[in-house]
Amino acid sequence: MADTAKKRVLVVDDANLVRLYYRDALERAGFEVIEAFNGLEALETLLDGPVDLLIVDVNMPQMDGLTFLTTLRSRDEAIAAIPALITTTEAGPQDEAAARTAGANFYLTKPVSQDALAEYALLMAGGAA
């Protein structure tokens, strides 16, 4: 598939190792991967062009994932409609409820296998990358 037709995923996580792990899985699944260190950087990154999926950590410096999603969902309709997958170590039912309230479409508890990440990303991005 030509690079111009690849689905774009924005991975938002402050852990470099996690971003590399996700990048490997997503690129093998055919995605173009863009990275951001925190929610503020992610908002700036979205100004550069649309993405098909967000994969967002919760606990990050400067702007956490829930604040990022809440801010994003209050923006214009096209940006607010980007599907978002939360990946976090926070595993309580209250944590998942908070993520859904903030605008998450799906919630996975870390550690996330590369196969599961790629499978959910393909489903949420609207088909094959």
Long-range contacts (C-beta under 8 A, 24 or more apart in sequence): 1-30, 1-129, 3-32, 6-30, 6-31, 6-32, 6-129, 7-31, 7-32, 7-52, 7-53, 7-125, 7-126, 7-127, 7-129, 8-32, 8-33, 8-34, 8-49, 8-50, 8-51, 8-52, 8-53, 9-33, 9-34, 9-51, 9-52, 9-53, 9-54, 9-55, 9-121, 9-125, 10-34, 10-35, 10-36, 10-42, 10-45, 10-46, 10-51, 10-53, 10-54, 10-55, 11-35, 11-36, 11-55, 12-36, 12-37, 12-38, 12-39, 12-41, 12-42, 12-54, 12-55, 12-56, 12-57, 12-60, 12-65, 12-68, 13-37, 13-55, 13-56, 13-57, 13-60, 13-87, 14-38, 14-57, 14-59, 14-60, 14-61, 15-57, 18-57, 18-87, 18-110, 21-114, 22-55, 22-87, 22-117, 24-114, 25-114, 25-115, 25-117, 25-118, 26-55, 26-117, 26-118, 26-121, 26-129, 28-114, 28-118, 29-118, 29-121, 29-122, 29-129, 30-128, 30-129, 31-121, 31-125, 31-129, 38-62, 38-63, 38-64, 38-68, 39-63, 39-64, 39-65, 39-67, 39-68, 39-71, 40-68, 42-68, 43-68, 43-71, 43-72, 46-72, 46-79, 50-78, 50-79, 50-82, 51-82, 52-82, 52-83, 52-125, 52-126, 53-82, 53-83, 53-84, 53-85, 53-121, 53-124, 53-125, 54-82, 54-83, 54-84, 54-85, 55-84, 55-85, 55-87, 55-117, 55-121, 56-84, 56-85, 56-86, 56-87, 56-104, 57-86, 57-87, 57-88, 58-86, 58-88, 58-90, 58-95, 58-99, 59-88, 59-89, 59-90, 65-99, 65-102, 66-98, 66-99, 66-102, 67-102, 69-99, 69-102, 69-103, 69-104, 70-102, 70-103, 72-103, 73-102, 73-103, 83-124, 83-125, 85-120, 85-121, 85-124, 87-112, 87-117
